[in-house]
Amino acid sequence: MVKFKTKRAAAKRFKKTGTGKLKRMKAYKSHILTKKSQKRKRNLRKATITDSTNAKVMKKILPY
């Protein structure tokens, strides 16, 4: 059986949950924060589950 290489860029951005779903952090939290509301910035702190349309491709590049 051939060994697959993990794509390191994806490994740094996604983590697998116990049920096998992919967890990711939200975007738009790095700069230009003055015009964003406090509620919006607070909600961007939380992690979320990767959308199912992308999950199949992401699981291929994160085999382990």
C-alpha positions, 0 to 999 in steps of 0.5 A: 500500500502506498503512503499518502503525503498530507498537504501541510497547508491544509493540516495547519488550517483544519482539524478532524473531530471525533466523528470525522468532520473537519473543523476550521476557523472563520475568515475576516478576523485579521485586519480592518476590525474597526468597521466590524461590529462587536457581535460580528467579531465575537462570532468570528472567534468561534470555530465551525464545521467545514461545509459538506460540499468541500469536505470530500475534497479536504478529506483526500488531502488530509488522509491521516 
